């Protein structure tokens, strides 16, 4: 049973997240031979203020 955890910044629509879940599930099935019902996708959204890049907060 593949479990995929994805961290992303908040702000995407439920429709976009559903598309991501479908695409990642399909990739797991294609490459690992998994059944769709066995694939688990965990989306963890974080506030922009809690993410940094290049030594600075991302949203600055």
C-alpha positions in Angstrom: 0.0 0.0 0.0 1.8 3.2 -1.1 1.4 6.2 1.1 2.4 9.5 -0.5 2.7 12.6 1.7 2.7 16.0 -0.1 3.5 19.3 1.6 2.2 22.4 -0.2 1.4 26.0 0.6 -2.3 26.6 1.3 -4.6 28.4 -1.2 -5.4 25.8 -3.8 -9.0 24.9 -4.6 -10.6 21.6 -3.6 -10.8 20.9 -7.3 -7.1 21.4 -7.9 -6.3 19.2 -4.9 -8.6 16.5 -6.2 -6.7 16.6 -9.6 -3.4 16.2 -7.8 -4.7 13.3 -5.8 -6.0 11.6 -9.0 -2.7 12.2 -10.9 -0.5 10.9 -8.1 -2.7 7.9 -7.6 -2.5 7.1 -11.3 1.3 7.5 -11.2 1.5 5.0 -8.3 -0.7 2.5 -10.1 1.3 2.8 -13.3 4.8 2.6 -11.9 4.2 0.4 -8.8 1.4 -1.8 -10.1 -0.8 -0.7 -7.2 -4.6 -0.8 -7.2 -6.2 2.7 -6.9 -8.0 1.7 -3.7 -4.7 0.8 -2.1 -3.0 4.2 -2.7 -3.1 6.7 0.1 -2.4 10.4 -0.5 -1.9 12.8 2.4 -1.9 16.5 1.6 -0.4 18.8 4.2 -1.1 22.4 3.7 1.0 25.1 5.4 0.5 28.8 5.8 2.8 30.9 3.6 4.2 32.6 6.8 5.4 29.2 8.0 7.6 28.5 4.9 11.0 30.0 4.1 13.3 30.0 1.0 16.8 31.3 0.7 17.0 32.3 4.3 13.9 34.5 4.2 10.2 34.0 4.8 8.5 32.9 1.5 5.9 35.6 1.5 8.3 38.5 1.7 
